[in-house]
Structure formats: C-alpha cells, structure tokens
C-alpha cells in the first residue's frame, strides 16, 4: 500500500510540476509520512498499541506532528473533544522529518 501511494505521489508531482525536480529530502519525507500512517495493527490484541500521526503544515515547508493512540480516538470524547496526543513533535522543515 505504501509503495502504491508513493507511486501516486510521484506521478502527481511529475504531472503538476512537469520540469521541476524534487528537492533533496522530498521523497524521503513522503516515505516517512506514509510509514507513519499506512500501518498494520492488531485490532483484537493491541488497539492500545496502534498509533496514528497527524501532520499539519503551519508554515510553508514546515510540518508539525501529533501522535494519537487508536484506542483514544475510538473512545467517545466529551462533546466531541479530540483526545490529547501521546506525543507532540515540534515543527520541522519537511526535509528534516526523518530526523526523529
């Protein structure tokens, strides 16, 4: 699934940016994001072990990350409140995402 999604990103990049070459670290960052969110987990034995990363881009070329446990996302919150993240990873340039 990750490989197929990466191919889709590569094709979209070529189609949208035709003659531009990706900057160093662009596809490494794509691979990192896919590795965080295209995962295999055991819903029966380990729902508390499954984590998802929310990526946001508060500034151009910069990403913040918040990591949530699936178990917390499945529990009904008070008035639809979002659960607290288990980890908050500070904002980084996209080419630095893989430096965890």
DSSP file (Angstrom, degrees, kcal/mol; ACC not computed):
  #  RESIDUE AA STRUCTURE BP1 BP2  ACC     N-H-->O    O-->H-N    N-H-->O    O-->H-N    TCO  KAPPA ALPHA  PHI   PSI    X-CA   Y-CA   Z-CA
    1    1 A X     >        0   0    0      0, 0.0     4,-2.4     0, 0.0     5,-0.2   0.000 360.0 360.0 360.0 -42.3    0.0    0.0    0.0
    2    2 A X  H  >  +     0   0    0      1,-0.2     4,-2.4     2,-0.2     5,-0.2   0.937 360.0  49.4 -61.9 -45.0    2.8    2.4    0.8
    3    3 A X  H  > S+     0   0    0      1,-0.2     4,-2.1     2,-0.2    -1,-0.2   0.909 111.2  49.2 -61.4 -41.9    4.6    1.7   -2.4
    4    4 A X  H  > S+     0   0    0      1,-0.2     4,-2.0     2,-0.2    -1,-0.2   0.912 111.5  48.8 -64.7 -41.6    1.4    2.3   -4.4
    5    5 A X  H  X S+     0   0    0     -4,-2.4     4,-2.2     1,-0.2    -1,-0.2   0.872 109.2  53.3 -66.4 -35.4    0.7    5.5   -2.7
    6    6 A X  H  X S+     0   0    0     -4,-2.4     4,-2.8     2,-0.2    -1,-0.2   0.906 107.0  51.8 -64.9 -40.0    4.3    6.7   -3.3
    7    7 A X  H  X S+     0   0    0     -4,-2.1     4,-2.7     2,-0.2    -2,-0.2   0.902 108.3  52.0 -61.3 -40.7    3.9    6.0   -7.0
    8    8 A X  H  X S+     0   0    0     -4,-2.0     4,-2.4     2,-0.2    -2,-0.2   0.914 110.8  47.7 -61.8 -43.0    0.7    8.1   -6.9
    9    9 A X  H  X S+     0   0    0     -4,-2.2     4,-2.7     2,-0.2    -2,-0.2   0.926 111.9  49.8 -64.2 -44.6    2.6   10.9   -5.3
   10   10 A X  H  X S+     0   0    0     -4,-2.8     4,-2.5     1,-0.2    -2,-0.2   0.927 112.3  47.5 -60.0 -45.1    5.5   10.6   -7.8
   11   11 A X  H  X S+     0   0    0     -4,-2.7     4,-2.3     1,-0.2    -1,-0.2   0.902 112.7  48.7 -64.1 -40.8    3.0   10.7  -10.7
   12   12 A X  H  X S+     0   0    0     -4,-2.4     4,-2.9    -5,-0.2     5,-0.3   0.907 110.3  51.8 -65.1 -41.3    1.2   13.7   -9.3
   13   13 A X  H  X S+     0   0    0     -4,-2.7     4,-2.9     1,-0.2    -2,-0.2   0.943 112.1  45.6 -59.6 -48.3    4.5   15.5   -8.8
   14   14 A X  H  X S+     0   0    0     -4,-2.5     4,-0.8     1,-0.2    -1,-0.2   0.888 115.4  47.2 -63.0 -39.3    5.5   14.9  -12.4
   15   15 A X  H  < S+     0   0    0     -4,-2.3    -2,-0.2    -5,-0.2    -1,-0.2   0.909 120.1  37.0 -69.3 -42.6    2.1   15.9  -13.7
   16   16 A X  H  < S+     0   0    0     -4,-2.9    -2,-0.2     1,-0.2    -3,-0.2   0.857 128.9  30.5 -80.3 -36.6    1.9   19.1  -11.6
   17   17 A X  H >< S+     0   0    0     -4,-2.9     3,-3.9    -5,-0.3    -1,-0.2   0.229  78.2 177.2-112.6  13.9    5.5   20.3  -11.7
   18   18 A X  T 3< S+     0   0    0     -4,-0.8    -1,-0.2     1,-0.3    -2,-0.1   0.181  76.4  21.9  23.4 -74.0    6.4   18.9  -15.1
   19   19 A X  T 3  S+     0   0    0     -2,-0.1    -1,-0.3     2,-0.1     2,-0.2   0.565 100.6 102.3 -97.9  -8.5   10.0   20.1  -15.4
   20   20 A X    <   -     0   0    0     -3,-3.9     2,-0.4    -7,-0.2    -3,-0.1  -0.492  62.7-141.3 -75.5 143.0   10.8   20.7  -11.7
   21   21 A X        -     0   0    0     -2,-0.2    -2,-0.1     1,-0.0     2,-0.0  -0.817  29.3-103.5 -97.4 144.7   12.9   18.2   -9.9
   22   22 A X        -     0   0    0     -2,-0.4     3,-0.1     1,-0.1    -1,-0.0  -0.366  39.7-109.4 -65.0 146.9   12.0   17.4   -6.3
   23   23 A X    >   -     0   0    0      1,-0.1     3,-2.1     2,-0.1     4,-0.4  -0.337  46.7 -80.4 -70.2 157.8   14.2   18.9   -3.7
   24   24 A X  T 3  S+     0   0    0      1,-0.3    -1,-0.1     2,-0.1    71,-0.0  -0.381 120.2  21.9 -58.1 133.8   16.6   16.7   -1.7
   25   25 A X  T 3> S+     0   0    0     -3,-0.1     4,-2.1    -2,-0.1    -1,-0.3   0.261  89.6 111.4  93.2 -12.0   14.6   15.0    1.1
   26   26 A X  H <> S+     0   0    0     -3,-2.1     4,-2.0     1,-0.2    -2,-0.1   0.965  84.4  36.7 -60.7 -53.9   11.2   15.4   -0.6
   27   27 A X  H  > S+     0   0    0     -4,-0.4     4,-2.5     1,-0.2    -1,-0.2   0.787 113.1  58.3 -74.0 -25.7   10.6   11.7   -1.3
   28   28 A X  H  > S+     0   0    0      2,-0.2     4,-2.0     1,-0.2    -1,-0.2   0.896 108.6  47.5 -64.4 -38.4   12.3   10.7    2.0
   29   29 A X  H  X S+     0   0    0     -4,-2.1     4,-2.6     2,-0.2    -2,-0.2   0.888 109.6  52.2 -68.5 -39.3    9.6   12.8    3.7
   30   30 A X  H  X S+     0   0    0     -4,-2.0     4,-2.5     1,-0.2     5,-0.2   0.939 110.5  48.6 -59.8 -46.2    6.9   11.3    1.6
   31   31 A X  H  X S+     0   0    0     -4,-2.5     4,-2.3     1,-0.2    -2,-0.2   0.892 110.8  50.9 -61.1 -40.0    8.1    7.8    2.7
   32   32 A X  H  X S+     0   0    0     -4,-2.0     4,-1.6     2,-0.2    -2,-0.2   0.935 110.5  47.8 -63.4 -47.0    8.3    8.9    6.3
   33   33 A X  H  X S+     0   0    0     -4,-2.6     4,-1.4     1,-0.2     3,-0.2   0.918 113.2  48.4 -61.5 -43.9    4.7   10.2    6.3
   34   34 A X  H  X S+     0   0    0     -4,-2.5     4,-2.5     1,-0.2    -1,-0.2   0.884 108.5  54.3 -64.2 -37.5    3.4    7.0    4.6
   35   35 A X  H  < S+     0   0    0     -4,-2.3    -1,-0.2     1,-0.2    -2,-0.2   0.810 109.6  48.8 -67.7 -27.5    5.3    4.9    7.1
   36   36 A X  H  < S+     0   0    0     -4,-1.6    17,-0.3    -3,-0.2    -1,-0.2   0.802 124.0  27.3 -78.3 -29.4    3.6    6.7   10.0
   37   37 A X  H  < S+     0   0    0     -4,-1.4     2,-0.8     1,-0.2    -2,-0.2   0.540 107.3  66.9-119.5  -8.4    0.0    6.4    8.6
   38   38 A X  S  < S+     0   0    0     -4,-2.5     2,-0.3    -5,-0.2    -1,-0.2  -0.859  78.0 149.3-110.6  94.5   -0.1    3.3    6.4
   39   39 A X        -     0   0    0     -2,-0.8     2,-0.5    -3,-0.1    -3,-0.1  -0.763  48.1-127.5-128.4 164.8    0.3    0.7    9.1
   40   40 A X        +     0   0    0     -2,-0.3     2,-0.3     2,-0.0    -2,-0.0  -0.962  36.3 168.5-113.0 131.6   -0.6   -2.8   10.1
   41   41 A X        -     0   0    0     -2,-0.5     2,-0.8     9,-0.1     3,-0.1  -0.964  38.8-119.3-143.1 159.2   -2.1   -3.3   13.5
   42   42 A X     >  -     0   0    0     -2,-0.3     4,-2.3     4,-0.2     7,-0.2  -0.852  23.1-173.3-101.3 101.4   -3.9   -5.9   15.6
   43   43 A X  T  4 S+     0   0    0     -2,-0.8     4,-0.4     1,-0.2    -1,-0.2   0.742  82.6  47.1 -68.0 -23.6   -7.3   -4.6   16.4
   44   44 A X  T  4 S+     0   0    0      2,-0.1    -1,-0.2    -3,-0.1     3,-0.2   0.928 126.2  21.1 -84.6 -48.0   -8.1   -7.5   18.7
   45   45 A X  T  4 S+     0   0    0      1,-0.1    -2,-0.2     2,-0.1     3,-0.1   0.683 133.4  27.2 -96.1 -19.5   -5.0   -7.8   20.8
   46   46 A X    >X  +     0   0    0     -4,-2.3     3,-2.0     1,-0.1     4,-0.8  -0.007  57.6 134.5-142.6  38.7   -3.4   -4.4   20.5
   47   47 A X  T 34 S+     0   0    0     -4,-0.4    24,-1.0     1,-0.3     3,-0.5   0.820  83.2  57.5 -59.5 -28.0   -5.7   -1.5   19.8
   48   48 A X  T 34 S+     0   0    0      1,-0.2    -1,-0.3    22,-0.2    24,-0.1   0.644 104.0  53.5 -74.3 -14.5   -3.8    0.4   22.6
   49   49 A X  T <4 S+     0   0    0     -3,-2.0     2,-0.4    -7,-0.2    -1,-0.2   0.604  85.4  97.5 -94.1 -14.3   -0.5   -0.1   20.6
   50   50 A X     <  -     0   0    0     -4,-0.8    20,-3.0    -3,-0.5    21,-0.4  -0.632  54.4-174.2 -83.3 127.9   -1.7    1.3   17.3
   51   51 A X  E     -A   69   0A   0     -2,-0.4     2,-0.4    18,-0.2    18,-0.2  -0.935  12.5-162.2-125.3 146.3   -0.7    4.9   16.8
   52   52 A X  E     -A   68   0A   0     16,-2.7    16,-2.9    -2,-0.4     2,-0.5  -0.957  13.7-139.9-123.4 144.0   -1.5    7.4   14.1
   53   53 A X  E     -A   67   0A   0     -2,-0.4     2,-0.6   -17,-0.3    14,-0.2  -0.911   7.0-151.9-108.2 127.8    0.4   10.6   13.3
   54   54 A X  E     -A   66   0A   0     12,-3.6    12,-2.0    -2,-0.5     2,-0.4  -0.868  14.4-160.3 -94.8 122.9   -1.5   13.8   12.4
   55   55 A X  E     +A   65   0A   0     -2,-0.6     2,-0.3    10,-0.2    10,-0.2  -0.865  12.2 176.9-103.8 137.1    0.6   16.1   10.2
   56   56 A X  E     -A   64   0A   0      8,-2.1     8,-2.7    -2,-0.4     2,-0.6  -0.971  24.1-143.8-134.8 154.8   -0.1   19.8    9.9
   57   57 A X  E     +     0   0A   0     -2,-0.3     6,-0.2     6,-0.2     4,-0.1  -0.760  23.7 168.3-119.4  83.3    1.7   22.5    7.9
   58   58 A X  E    S+     0   0A   0     -2,-0.6     2,-0.3     2,-0.1    -1,-0.1   0.750  73.1  22.9 -68.8 -22.0    1.5   25.7   10.0
   59   59 A X  E >  S-A   62   0A   0      3,-0.6     3,-2.0    -3,-0.1     2,-0.1  -0.941 103.6 -75.4-138.7 160.5    4.1   27.3    7.7
   60   60 A X  T 3  S-     0   0    0     -2,-0.3     3,-0.1     1,-0.3    -2,-0.1  -0.354 117.0  -0.1 -57.5 128.2    5.4   26.9    4.2
   61   61 A X  T 3  S+     0   0    0      1,-0.2    33,-2.6    32,-0.1     2,-0.4   0.517 111.7 108.1  69.5   8.2    7.7   23.8    4.0
   62   62 A X  E <   -AB  59  93A   0     -3,-2.0    -3,-0.6    31,-0.3     2,-0.4  -0.928  48.1-165.9-120.8 142.7    7.2   23.1    7.7
   63   63 A X  E     - B   0  92A   0     29,-2.9    29,-2.3    -2,-0.4     2,-0.3  -0.972   7.4-160.4-127.6 140.7    5.3   20.3    9.4
   64   64 A X  E     -A   56   0A   0     -8,-2.7    -8,-2.1    -2,-0.4     2,-0.4  -0.842  16.2-152.9-107.6 154.2    4.1   19.7   13.0
   65   65 A X  E     -AB  55  89A   0     24,-1.9    24,-2.9    -2,-0.3     2,-0.4  -0.991  14.2-174.7-133.4 138.8    3.2   16.2   14.2
   66   66 A X  E     -AB  54  88A   0    -12,-2.0   -12,-3.6    -2,-0.4     2,-0.5  -1.000  15.9-149.4-128.5 131.7    0.9   14.9   16.8
   67   67 A X  E     -AB  53  87A   0     20,-2.8    19,-2.9    -2,-0.4    20,-1.2  -0.882  16.0-174.9-106.7 128.7    0.7   11.2   17.6
   68   68 A X  E     -A   52   0A   0    -16,-2.9   -16,-2.7    -2,-0.5     2,-0.4  -0.912  24.0-124.3-120.9 146.5   -2.5    9.6   18.9
   69   69 A X  E  >  -A   51   0A   0     -2,-0.3     4,-1.7   -18,-0.2     3,-0.4  -0.728  18.9-132.9 -85.4 139.2   -3.4    6.1   20.1
   70   70 A X  H  > S+     0   0    0    -20,-3.0     4,-2.0    -2,-0.4     5,-0.2   0.894 106.5  60.6 -56.9 -41.0   -6.2    4.5   18.2
   71   71 A X  H  > S+     0   0    0    -24,-1.0     4,-1.0   -21,-0.4    -1,-0.2   0.899 106.0  46.6 -55.1 -42.5   -7.7    3.4   21.5
   72   72 A X  H  4 S+     0   0    0     -3,-0.4    -1,-0.2     1,-0.2     3,-0.2   0.857 110.4  52.9 -69.0 -35.0   -8.0    7.1   22.5
   73   73 A X  H  < S+     0   0    0     -4,-1.7    -1,-0.2     1,-0.2    -2,-0.2   0.801 108.1  51.4 -70.4 -28.0   -9.5    8.0   19.1
   74   74 A X  H  < S+     0   0    0     -4,-2.0     2,-0.2    -5,-0.2    -1,-0.2   0.716  90.3  91.6 -82.2 -21.3  -12.2    5.3   19.4
   75   75 A X  S  < S-     0   0    0     -4,-1.0     2,-0.3    -3,-0.2     8,-0.1  -0.544  88.6-109.7 -75.7 136.6  -13.4    6.4   22.9
   76   76 A X        -     0   0    0     -2,-0.2     2,-0.1     1,-0.1    -1,-0.1  -0.499  37.6-146.7 -67.6 128.1  -16.2    8.9   22.8
   77   77 A X    >   -     0   0    0     -2,-0.3     3,-1.2    -4,-0.1     2,-0.5  -0.437  29.2 -82.6 -90.4 167.0  -14.9   12.3   24.0
   78   78 A X  G >  S-     0   0    0      1,-0.3     3,-1.6     2,-0.1    -1,-0.1  -0.588 110.1 -17.4 -70.3 119.0  -16.8   15.0   25.9
   79   79 A X  G 3  S-     0   0    0     -2,-0.5    -1,-0.3     1,-0.3    -3,-0.0   0.849 128.3 -55.3  51.7  40.3  -18.9   16.9   23.4
   80   80 A X  G <  S+     0   0    0     -3,-1.2    -1,-0.3     1,-0.2    -2,-0.1   0.670  89.1 168.0  73.1  17.3  -16.8   15.6   20.5
   81   81 A X    <   -     0   0    0     -3,-1.6     2,-0.2     1,-0.1    -1,-0.2  -0.356  37.7-116.4 -66.7 143.2  -13.5   16.8   22.0
   82   82 A X        -     0   0    0      1,-0.1    -1,-0.1    -5,-0.1     3,-0.1  -0.575  33.5-112.0 -76.6 138.8  -10.3   15.5   20.4
   83   83 A X        -     0   0    0     -2,-0.2     2,-0.2     1,-0.1    -1,-0.1  -0.240  36.4 -95.6 -67.3 162.1   -8.2   13.3   22.7
   84   84 A X        -     0   0    0      1,-0.1    -1,-0.1     2,-0.0     2,-0.1  -0.546  42.8-110.9 -75.6 142.4   -4.8   14.5   23.9
   85   85 A X        -     0   0    0     -2,-0.2   -17,-0.2     1,-0.1     3,-0.1  -0.387   9.4-140.5 -70.5 152.9   -1.8   13.3   21.8
   86   86 A X  S    S+     0   0    0    -19,-2.9     2,-0.3     1,-0.3   -18,-0.2   0.739  91.4  18.4 -81.7 -25.0    0.6   10.9   23.3
   87   87 A X  E     -B   67   0A   0    -20,-1.2   -20,-2.8     2,-0.0     2,-0.5  -0.994  63.0-159.9-144.7 141.1    3.5   12.8   21.7
   88   88 A X  E     -B   66   0A   0     -2,-0.3     2,-0.6   -22,-0.2   -22,-0.2  -0.977  14.2-159.6-118.9 113.9    3.8   16.2   20.2
   89   89 A X  E     -B   65   0A   0    -24,-2.9   -24,-1.9    -2,-0.5     3,-0.1  -0.847  23.6-117.1-100.3 123.3    6.7   16.6   17.8
   90   90 A X  E     -     0   0A   0     -2,-0.6   -27,-0.1   -26,-0.2    -1,-0.1  -0.033  41.4 -78.5 -59.3 159.9    7.8   20.2   17.2
   91   91 A X  E     +     0   0A   0    -27,-0.1     2,-0.3   -29,-0.1   -27,-0.2  -0.289  56.6 174.0 -60.6 137.8    7.6   21.8   13.9
   92   92 A X  E     -B   63   0A   0    -29,-2.3   -29,-2.9    -3,-0.1     2,-0.1  -0.941  39.1 -93.0-138.9 159.9   10.4   20.9   11.4
   93   93 A X  E >   -B   62   0A   0     -2,-0.3     3,-2.1   -31,-0.2     4,-0.4  -0.479  44.4-114.1 -65.4 148.7   11.3   21.6    7.8
   94   94 A X  G >  S+     0   0    0    -33,-2.6     3,-1.2     1,-0.3     4,-0.3   0.839 116.5  57.7 -59.4 -32.5    9.9   18.8    5.6
   95   95 A X  G 3  S+     0   0    0    -34,-0.3    -1,-0.3     1,-0.2     3,-0.1   0.573 104.8  53.2 -75.5  -6.3   13.4   17.6    4.7
   96   96 A X  G X  S+     0   0    0     -3,-2.1     3,-1.8     1,-0.1    -1,-0.2   0.394  77.5  99.9-102.9   0.5   14.1   17.1    8.4
   97   97 A X  T <  S+     0   0    0     -3,-1.2    -2,-0.1    -4,-0.4    -1,-0.1   0.843  78.0  56.3 -57.5 -35.8   11.1   14.9    9.2
   98   98 A X  T 3  S+     0   0    0     -4,-0.3     2,-1.5     1,-0.2    -1,-0.3   0.601  85.3  87.0 -76.9  -8.6   13.1   11.7    9.0
   99   99 A X    <         0   0    0     -3,-1.8    -1,-0.2     1,-0.2    -3,-0.0  -0.618 360.0 360.0 -87.8  77.9   15.5   13.0   11.7
  100  100 A X              0   0    0     -2,-1.5    -1,-0.2   -11,-0.0    -2,-0.1   0.445 360.0 360.0 -91.1 360.0   13.4   11.8   14.7
